[in-house]
Amino acid sequence: MVSSEKEAAMAIRKLLLPLRCPSRGRSALAVAIQAAARWEAQILAVHIRTDSSDIAPLAAEGLSGAMVQDMIEAVETEARERGVAIQAMIDAVTRDRHPPVSIRLEERTGQEEDIVAWQARVADLTVIARPSGDDDLSSTEALHAVLFDGGRPLLMAPDQPGDTLGNRVCIAWNGTVESASAVRAALSWAQKAEAVCILTAHSYYRQGPAAKELVEYLGCHGIRADIAHFNPVDGSVGAGLLQAAEDFSCDLLAMGAYSHSRLRQMILGGVTRHVMEHARIPVLMKR
């Protein structure tokens, strides 16, 4: 087992929870509360408002000053109403919770991807709802901002959170730098878990240490892990990975994100893209 000093150094103490609107934030809030309760961590919820001054340049596109002003007022009114709704959602979820969870809501104004990435750098973990599709640009942009510019792990919340989080941990392993980063992010979770399983496949493996070497490494941290080899489902490695996690009754999947370039995955598809689109369990991601 690791020493208490090392455990403290690896513990999660601060969670970032970007919230754009209540409808997409409920699942992320639920998972953030689960994580905060498990780690006795505090949650910083951030409501990001569009900077109304960004609308002013529209005047140069042929709109009158009065029309631009009306648009600015409408944006500000919508932001205020959204902020009130987000606070009400947080209050409703946490009011009667025992034990209580430390959560505070702050408002920030500016570009969402910038604010999320900057705030992620001073948090142990950022929780974001799984994007619901191509129309969910807010969650997609926030998620990619953390992965590419945040420098810290991301926890993607499923649409319907389960009753547990981090009891049965799966680690997707393909030998890459990205998967190694995910392992590092998952160490503290794996140390608390009841069971840990490394998921690997010939069609998923890239180049680097084999899964059995990861077992030895985890053992140095007091973690016992099994290995499960999975096969693609209907030709999809991502589907095979999620099926293997489901077979293990996994309630937290850790994986590296975008071993291939983001552009290639957007055009051709890939494991990261499939998991983002279809995961029904919380996914811990890191690049």
N, C-alpha and C positions, 0 to 999 in steps of 0.2 A: 504493500500500500504506500501511497505517496504521503509525504509529511504534511502536517497541517499548514505549514508556511506555503508550500507549493499549492495546496488546495485553495488557499485564500487568494494566491496570485492568479489562479485560473478561474476563480469564481466570477459569476455574472452579477454585477451590481447595478448597472444602469441600462434600461431598455429605451430605445427610441421608437415611437409609434406615430408615423406621419398619418394624418387624417385629412382627407379632402372632403368627404361627405359621409353622413351616417350609414347610408345604404351599403357602401363598400367597406365601411370600417368596422362593422359589428364582429365579423369573424376574426379580424386582426386584433381587435380589442380583447376578445375572448381568449385567444392564444397568448397574447401578451400578459394577461392576468394569470394564466396557467404558469407561464415561465417565471413571472415575478414571484408567484407564490412558492414555486419550487426553489428559487434561489434567494428568497427574501430580498428581492431587488426593487428598485423604484422605477416607475415608468414616466418618461417625459413624452406626453402626447403633444404633437405639434399640428395646429391647424394652419395650413398654408393658404394665404389669400393672394389672389392675382393683384398685381400692382396696377391700379386704375390709370396711372400715368402712361402705361403702355398703350392705352387706347388713343391718347392724344394725337399720335402721328396719323390716325385715320382722317384727321381734318385735311391732310394733304391729299387724300384720295377722293376729294370731292364732297365730303360731308360738311354740313354747316357746323358752326360752333355750338349751336343749340342742340343739334343732333348728337354731337360728340359728348356734350355735357350730360344729356339724357342717358347715354350709354354708360358713362362713368358712374352716375348715380345708381343705375340699375345693377351694375357689377358690385358696387359697395353694399347696396341693400341685400343682394343675394349672399354676399360673403358674411354679413352680420347675421342673417337668418341661419346660414349654415353653421356658423360658430355657436349660436344658441342651441341648435339641434344637436351638435356634437357634444356639448357640455351636458345637455339633458340625457343623452345616451350614456355617457360615462357615469353620471349620477345614478341613473336607473340600475345600471349593472353593479355598481360598487356600494350602493347605499346600505344594503343589509348583508353585505358579504362578511363572513367570519372565517378565518381571521381577515382583517382589512388589508387592502393593498395600497401602497403609496403611489398615487398617480396625480399628476398636475397637468393642466392644459395651458399651453402658450400659443399665441398667435404670431406668425411671421408673415411678412409680405415680400414677395419676390418670385423669382423663377423656381418652380418646385424642384427640379432636378439639382439645382445648385444648393438650395437650403437642405434638402435631404442628404446629399452627399457630405456637406460640411458638418451637419449635426451627427451623422453616422460616425464620423471620425472621433468623436468624443463620447461615444456610447459603446458598450460591450456587444450589443446586439440590436439590430433593427428589425422590427416586425412589420410586414406588409402583406396585405391580402393577395391571394393568387389572382392574377389578371383574369377577367371573365371572358376575354376575347379581344379581337382587334379594336373594338369600340371602347375598351377600357384603357385609354391612353394614360390616365393619371397613374394607375397602379403599375403599368408597364414602364413608364418613364422613371418612377420612383425606384422601382426594383432594379432597373439597369443602372441608375445613378449610384446606388449602394454597391452593386457588384463591381462596376468599373471605376468608380471614383471615391467610394467611401472608405475602402481599406479595412473594413471590418465585416464580420459575418452577417448574413441576412437570414431571417427565418420567415419563410413564406407560409402564410396561414391558409388552410383549405377552406372551402365554402362552408363546410359543416365540421367544426372542431370536435374531436372525440373527448372522452372522459379523462384520458390520461395524456401526458406529454413527457417523453423521455424515459419511460420505463423499459421499452424494448427498442433499442437503437440499431438501425442498419447503416452501414457505411458503404457507399458505392466506390469501388476501387478499380482504377484502370492504369495505375502506375504514373500518372501525369503529375506535373507541378500543381495543377488545380486540385486534383484529388488529395494531394498531400496537404494543401492549405485547408481543405475541408476537414481532414483528419485532425489537424491541429485545433480547428474551431470546435470539433466534436469531443475532444478529450475530456473536458469537464463533464459533459453530458454522459459520456460512456462510463466514467468513474462512478456516477450515481445510478446507472441503469441496472435493471435486474438481469438483462441479457443483451448481448451485443453480437451482431452477425455482419460479416464482410460479404458483400455481394459483388461477384465478379463474373465475367464471361469472356470467352475467346473473342467474340465479335465486338466486345466493349473495350478490351484491354488494348492499350496503345504501346507504350514502351517505358520500362522502369522496373522498380522492385515488384516482385510477385506478391500475391496475397499472403502467402505463408510468412514472408518477411514482415509484412504489416502486423501479422499476429504476434510475432516476436517483439516488435516495437511496442505494441500496445501492452504486452506483458511487462515491459519495463516500467509502465505507468500503473501497474496493478490491475490491468484490465484483461479479463479472459474473453476471447472472441472466437467464434466459430466461422467457418467459411462455407458459403453456399454458392454453387455455380448455377447460373441461370441461362436460359435460352431466349432468343427473341420471340416475340408473340406476333404472329402474322407479319413477320419480316421486320418488326420494329424492336430495336434494342431498348428504347425507352419504355415501351409497353412491357417488355420482359422484366426490366428492372422493377417497375412498379408492381408487377404481379408477384415477383419474388419477395418484395417488401410486404405485400399483403399476406402472402403465405406464412411469413414470420410473425404476423400480427404486430407489425412495426407501428410505433406511434411517433417516431422521429427518424427521418431519412436524411443522412448527411452526404453531400456530394459536391464535387467540384463543378463549377459552371463554365461553360464555353471553352472546352479544350480545343475545339475548332473555333474559328472566328465567328463573331456574332452575325456578320453578313452572310457567311456560308450557311449557318443554321437557319437564318430567316428565309433563305432561298431554297435550300435543299432539305431543310429539316435536320433534326439531330436529337440527341438524348436530352440536352438541357431544354430545348424548346418543347419536346414532348412532355417532360415532367412539369414544366410551367403550365402547360395547357390542360393536363389531365390528372395531376396529383390530387388525391383525396386524403392525404395525410400531411402533417407539417413537414416542410423540407428545409433543412439547414444548408445554405449554399455559401460558397466562398470561391474566389478566383485566386 
